Amino acid sequence: MTINRHTGVTLIELLVTLSIAVILMAIAVPGFQDFFRRNRIDSSVSELMGALNYARSEAIRRGVRVSICRSGTGTNCTTTQPWQAGWIVFTNPNDDNNVDAGEEIIRVYHALPAGVTLNTNDFTNRITYQPDGRITNSVGGSFFLHYGGETTPARQIKVIGTGRARVCVCDCENASEDAETCCERRCRDL
């Protein structure tokens, strides 16, 4: 006697499995979005910190002023594109905002990941390191990195007059003052 067995799942079993999968996805997806947002900010911070440290070390090594300026093309400085469009590191003995004849573009940095905004009030067009490693703006300044439409900066990079840069986290979620002022005052080192 032969018994025919049919294997498979019933409609009820399939619906229960799909329901559980949907619930798990609803829980996991927001966490992944936050993970990707933090990853984009962290990689952008690392890239800018690398550029600042590299420009400083090149100024010392070469014995000449080295600047970082905004550049969307990678061939010259611009005042019309934001910092997140990219920047270049170049020798700048005359300390102007242009790559002139005889000045070498040392390194090109391309645009930051989509959604990352990079602002500064102190280094509007460029930051220049002197041959001793100090910056030409002796009081220093800050860069602020935001993600998407968030008004509160996620990270701040402070550059002091000696040329040293450091990263800190902004703790300004419930502050009454504007975000960048708050970040200046409530910056926690990483």
C-alpha positions in Angstrom: 0.0 0.0 0.0 1.4 3.4 -1.0 0.7 6.5 1.0 0.8 9.8 -0.9 2.2 12.5 1.4 2.0 16.1 0.4 4.6 18.3 2.0 4.5 22.1 2.2 3.1 24.8 4.4 -0.5 25.8 4.9 -1.7 29.3 4.3 -2.0 29.9 8.1 1.6 28.9 8.7 2.8 31.2 5.9 0.8 34.2 7.2 2.1 33.6 10.8 5.7 33.5 9.5 5.3 36.6 7.4 3.7 38.4 10.4 6.7 37.6 12.6 9.1 38.7 9.9 7.4 42.0 9.5 7.4 42.7 13.2 11.1 41.9 13.5 11.9 44.2 10.5 9.8 47.0 12.1 12.0 46.7 15.2 15.3 46.4 13.4 15.1 49.0 10.6 15.2 52.1 12.7 18.2 50.8 14.5 20.0 50.2 11.2 19.2 53.7 10.0 20.7 55.2 13.1 23.8 53.0 12.6 24.3 54.2 9.0 23.8 57.8 10.0 26.5 57.5 12.7 28.7 55.7 10.3 28.5 58.5 7.7 29.2 61.1 10.3 32.1 59.2 11.8 33.7 58.5 8.4 33.3 62.2 7.5 34.9 63.3 10.8 37.8 60.9 10.1 38.3 62.2 6.6 38.4 65.9 7.7 40.6 65.1 10.7 43.0 63.2 8.3 43.1 66.2 6.0 43.8 68.6 8.8 46.6 66.4 10.3 48.0 65.8 6.8 48.1 69.5 5.9 49.8 70.3 9.2 52.5 67.6 8.8 53.1 68.6 5.2 53.6 72.3 6.2 56.2 71.2 8.8 57.9 68.7 6.5 58.1 71.0 3.5 58.8 74.2 5.4 56.1 76.1 3.5 52.5 77.2 4.2 49.9 74.6 3.3 46.2 75.3 3.0 43.0 73.4 2.9 40.2 75.1 0.9 36.8 74.3 -0.4 36.8 72.7 -3.9 34.2 70.8 -5.7 36.4 70.3 -8.8 39.6 69.2 -7.1 41.6 71.7 -9.2 41.1 75.1 -7.6 39.5 76.8 -4.5 35.9 78.0 -4.6 33.8 80.3 -2.5 30.5 79.2 -4.0 30.4 75.5 -3.0 30.0 74.3 0.6 32.7 72.4 2.4 30.9 69.1 2.0 31.4 69.3 -1.8 35.0 68.5 -1.2 38.3 70.2 -0.5 42.0 70.2 -1.6 45.3 70.4 0.3 47.9 72.6 -1.5 51.1 74.5 -0.9 50.3 78.1 -0.4 53.4 80.3 0.2 51.6 83.6 -0.6 48.6 82.7 1.7 45.9 83.6 -0.8 42.7 81.7 -1.6 43.9 80.4 -5.0 46.1 77.6 -6.4 48.6 79.8 -8.3 51.3 78.8 -10.7 54.0 76.9 -8.9 51.8 75.9 -6.0 51.2 72.1 -5.8 47.9 70.4 -5.1 49.1 67.8 -2.6 45.8 65.9 -2.1 42.2 66.0 -3.3 39.2 65.1 -1.0 35.9 64.4 -2.7 32.4 65.2 -1.5 31.2 63.8 1.8 28.4 61.1 1.8 24.9 62.3 1.0 23.1 63.8 3.9 26.3 65.0 5.7 26.6 68.8 6.1 29.9 70.5 7.1 29.7 74.1 8.4 32.2 76.5 9.8 32.1 80.2 10.8 35.8 80.5 11.4 37.4 79.0 8.3 35.0 80.3 5.7 37.2 79.7 2.6 40.3 78.0 3.9 42.5 77.0 6.8 46.3 77.6 6.4 49.1 75.9 8.4 52.4 77.7 8.8 55.8 75.9 8.5 55.9 75.6 12.3 52.5 73.8 12.4 50.5 76.7 13.7 47.5 78.0 11.8 47.4 81.6 10.5 44.2 82.3 12.4 45.8 82.4 15.8 42.6 82.0 17.8 41.5 78.8 16.0 38.0 77.8 15.1 35.6 74.9 14.6 34.0 72.8 12.0 30.5 71.4 12.6 29.2 68.2 11.1 25.4 67.7 10.8 23.4 64.8 9.4 20.4 65.4 7.1 18.0 68.1 8.3 19.2 67.9 11.9 19.9 71.3 13.3 22.1 70.0 16.1 25.6 69.2 15.1 26.5 65.6 15.6 30.3 66.3 15.9 32.5 69.3 16.2 36.2 69.5 15.2 38.0 72.2 17.1 41.3 73.5 15.7 43.3 75.6 18.1 45.9 78.2 17.2 48.8 75.8 17.6 47.2 73.7 14.8 46.1 70.8 16.9 42.6 69.5 16.0 40.3 67.5 18.3 36.9 65.9 17.8 34.1 66.2 20.3 30.4 65.2 20.5 27.8 67.9 20.8 25.4 67.5 23.7 22.7 70.0 22.7 19.4 68.2 22.3 17.4 70.3 24.8 19.4 73.5 24.6 17.6 76.9 24.2 20.5 78.6 22.3 21.4 78.0 18.6 23.0 74.7 17.9 26.5 75.7 17.0 26.8 78.1 20.0 25.6 75.3 22.2 28.1 72.9 20.7 30.9 75.3 21.4 30.0 75.4 25.0 28.9 71.8 25.6 31.4 69.8 23.6 32.4 66.5 25.1 35.7 64.9 23.9 35.4 61.5 22.3 
